[in-house]
Amino acid sequence: MILEQQLAQQIVDRTMAIIGNNINVMNQAGVIIGSGDSYRIGQTHDGALLALKHGDTVEVTQQSCQSLKGAKPGINMLMKSQHEVIGVVGITGDPNSIRNYASLVKMTAEMIVDQAALIEQLQWDRRHKEEFISAWIKNEVSSAELKDWAARLDIDLDTPRVAVVIELHSERAPLSLEQTRQ
């Protein structure tokens, strides 16, 4: 999975609203793609590079940040999705003061990523099923292709089904497809 800038900024905005400290989200190359400090977006984050290199959390103190380009004190933690490192989340502040909730920030960021991936997968599944049903109704694919496609979607073609056409009459504005589904 690739961490996208829009999702990274969403993580920043949601977590900063709760904790108040600046949050940076970096991609797998250590480049800041989301930050409460917008001028830092696009810059390489040395603390993130260290975390990625060592495969673990990196704490940057006031002393150690002097040897890192553009670094500020804080904690940088690897973000994972499905056991794969997808980036780094960094919390700015004195490591001794923020250590207690840094893991919560990391967990929240990973949950936001996992939730976004699940929503995307559900939307993809729904679209794929709609395409399957359309192809089935229009008889656009061979019987063998239809069976293979149904198997991939876990659809039993032998289950009896009935097609229903509903015609809506309304004096109000026409309903959208989404409103009709509800």
Secondary structure, DSSP 8 states (H G I E B T S, - for coil): ----HHHHHHHHHHHHHHH-S-EEEE-TTSBEEEESSGGGTTSB-HHHHHHHHHTS-EEE-TTGGGGSTT--SEEEEEEEETTEEEEEEEEES-HHHHHHHHHHHHHHHHHHHHHHHHHHHHHHHHHHHHHHHHHHHHT-S-HHHHHHHHHHTT--TTS-----------SSS---HHHHH-
